[in-house]
Amino acid sequence: MKVPFLDLKLQHQAIRTEVLAALADTYDNTRFCLGKDVEDFEKAFSATLGYPRTLGLNSGTSPLHLASICGGFGPGDEIITTSFTFASSCWGISYVGAKPVFVDIDADTWCISPEAMAKAITPKTKGIVVVHIFGQPARMDEIMVLAKQHKLFVVEDCAQAVGATYKGAPIGGIGDCGTFSFYPTKNLGACGEGGAFVSRHPAVMDHAQLLRVHGSPKRYTHTEVGFNFRMDGFQGAALNIKLKKLAGWTARRRAIAAQYRAGIKRSDVQLPVVPAYGESVWHQFTLLHPKRDDLRVHLDQAGVGTEIIYPGPMHRQPCYASLGYAAGSLPVAEKTSATCVSLPIFPELTDAQVEHVIKAVNAF
Ligand SMILES: *Cc1c(COP(=O)(O)O)cnc(C)c1O
């Protein structure tokens, strides 16, 4: 039996007719940049997931850039963030000339450790970029206590966690702003690039909205140096259809994760921990094994596709060498990167395929 790590074609075959009809309508009405499809999507995203307002953008990196500007980050500021993430989580910090301060993660959820964060706060600390990694919410209560004490602007990178909740509240609405990616492989993927920005502060939303289209409150008047971060109409149209399926897809990811957690029985494997405070949306199902490279070869021979997400933590990336983090400086992030392997988890997997993966892991 073959179990690919991810097969996007299955999802897109199932909704092909519906999506192509919507794209044709967008085409025929030339709603190419922002426009009604994007506005409809913004409203539906807010209503479905529980945000006061949403801005549709051209990627998941752009909202992180906007977040840094809205947070007032700049040269001389230190922004605390997690090292165990996709690179883009840190880009917003670097784009505005602020300094990323990488701290270690919790050993069970692989999200940023509030205790490590507390130790890294200095008079220069201006903000925090939290990442809800693999769809698992970070410990927001502890993070928000620190933020309040030290007057820090909290950015939640929700790129992997659309629909996840922390103590019943939608992630992204707890900190000062939240950012989403609709890259095709994400839980809610566009047919191309896309992203979104949310904030519970109306003034932050207004600022981000101004920056999204050339800092222009009125045609040919520019009150600030802005960007072209518009979502295109085709993406809004496709996302409107896909958003309606998201709850079902998330339920299916949760069922697969439950099947893995019940079926994988090895004392040498660390399974993802599910804390009582949050409901993960399982963007990845990752486990740790001391011989993960051998495990990957074994799974490959059994027809099971796997990935290493992420093989190198950010504090050890060449682009941040000048920050001077030595090997061993963030031991939990480094150990997690050295031992992690992600199993297939996408809604179209069959129970039999999941069972095949479980048997293959147990037989290693
Ligand atoms: C995918 C991702 C992003 C960036 O999204 P793009 O749409 O590719 O720009 C940011 N942060 C995390 C954690 C991601 O997984």
The ligand as an SDF file (V2000), in Angstrom:
LIG
                    3D

 15 15  0  0  0  0  0  0  0  0999 V2000
    3.7770   28.7970    5.7610 C   0  0  0  0  0  0  0  0  0  0  0  0
    4.2130   29.5730    6.9250 C   0  0  0  0  0  0  0  0  0  0  0  0
    4.4290   30.9670    6.8550 C   0  0  0  0  0  0  0  0  0  0  0  0
    4.4660   31.7920    5.5900 C   0  0  0  0  0  0  0  0  0  0  0  0
    3.5670   31.6510    4.6650 O   0  0  0  0  0  0  0  0  0  0  0  0
    3.7450   31.9910    3.1130 P   0  0  0  0  0  0  0  0  0  0  0  0
    2.3190   32.0170    2.7010 O   0  0  0  0  0  0  0  0  0  0  0  0
    4.5290   30.8910    2.4940 O   0  0  0  0  0  0  0  0  0  0  0  0
    4.3920   33.3130    2.9720 O   0  0  0  0  0  0  0  0  0  0  0  0
    4.7350   31.6410    8.0210 C   0  0  0  0  0  0  0  0  0  0  0  0
    4.8750   30.9960    9.1830 N   0  0  0  0  0  0  0  0  0  0  0  0
    4.7100   29.6640    9.2890 C   0  0  0  0  0  0  0  0  0  0  0  0
    4.8670   29.0200   10.6200 C   0  0  0  0  0  0  0  0  0  0  0  0
    4.3890   28.9110    8.1620 C   0  0  0  0  0  0  0  0  0  0  0  0
    4.2390   27.5840    8.2850 O   0  0  0  0  0  0  0  0  0  0  0  0
  1  2  1  0
  2  3  1  0
  2 14  2  0
  3  4  1  0
  3 10  2  0
  4  5  1  0
  5  6  1  0
  6  7  2  0
  6  8  1  0
  6  9  1  0
 10 11  1  0
 11 12  2  0
 12 13  1  0
 12 14  1  0
 14 15  1  0
M  END
$$$$
